[in-house]
Amino acid sequence: MAGTYLFRGDDPIFNVTDEEGYLILRIAERPIDHNYESKQHEYNRLYRTLYTRKNPCVLFDLGQCTMMDSITIGILVKLTTLCRQRAGNAVVAAVAPSVQQSFENLMLLQADKQRATWTMYDTVAQAKAAFPW
């Protein structure tokens, strides 16, 4: 995977782990530092991956994330919408208190029809234990 990002000089924003029945998308520490083209590339890749799955489910792991931006929130919303349109779901886990307020404020910037709500878990382990969502 790193090879596709090597020439852009940008690391992936989402570290993807394929679990039994769902994907864990671990979000980078500072997605705000990643360029728009990299975000678009990753969104397209993840969209294709989820679109090919039956009942796609995603766990967004924000445990490493210390700062969130509106473009990344938009990606989370769009991927969540795709999962739900295809009879799946998405949840969020491990949101640090420092990120929680900006996360909520950035959601307000989304157009009404593009807002999403998630079940939020304190830890990834709790979210895993609660599957299926």
Secondary structure, DSSP 8 states (H G I E B T S, - for coil): -HHHHHTTT---SEEEEEETTEEEEEE-S-GGGS-HHHHHHHHHHHHHHHHTSSS-EEEEE-TT-----HHHHHHHHHHHHHHHHTT-EEEEE---HHHHHHHHHHHHHS-GGG----EEESSHHHHHHH---
